[in-house]
Amino acid sequence: MALGGISGMGAPSKMAELLTGQVGMSHRFVVRIDDSDYDLGSWQKVSGLKVTWQKASWRPGNSNDERISSGNISYSNIKLSRAACSDSAVVQKWLAKTSRHRQPLSGAIFMVDFVGLPVIEWTLKEFFPVGWDITDFDATGAKAAVESLELAHTGFLNDEGMAST
């Protein structure tokens, strides 16, 4: 999935890393979905990019030796957070559409560097919103209102069609 109008751009080259010295130093996250009507914009924080495998174990016959292998895979929900901004209206529009007409989409989360070039990408398979919230509004405090969006998904590892060993 290309980021914005940057077609075919992957991670910066090693030469660019050496010249700028800015690999992942000052970064933000951009979320793109496969519905061009909804550009979810930039996010300050991403949490929950996590995958775990269940451990399958057994003891063959009368042996005390335990055999183990990896079992089912599961992914945590992803939570995106940022200060509320004009992109928040796009998120609200997307949530309104998906609240009655569930349609799992694919998309990607890009970590971009200080000039907006993608450093790394996580392609999400079949995701949809499972939660949204915003912090309390308090005019007496000097804090920005922070919006959070939670997404469920079926994976980000490109493991389909991999040969088993």
ABEGO torsion letter per residue (X at the ends): XBBEABBGBBBBBAAAAAAAGABGABBBBBBBBABAABBAEBBABBBGBBBBBBBBBBBBEABABBBBBBBBBBBBBBBBBBBBBAAAAAAAAAAAAAAABBBBBBEBBBBBBAAGBBABBBBBBGBBBABBBBBBBBAABABBBBBBBBBBBAEABBABGBBBX
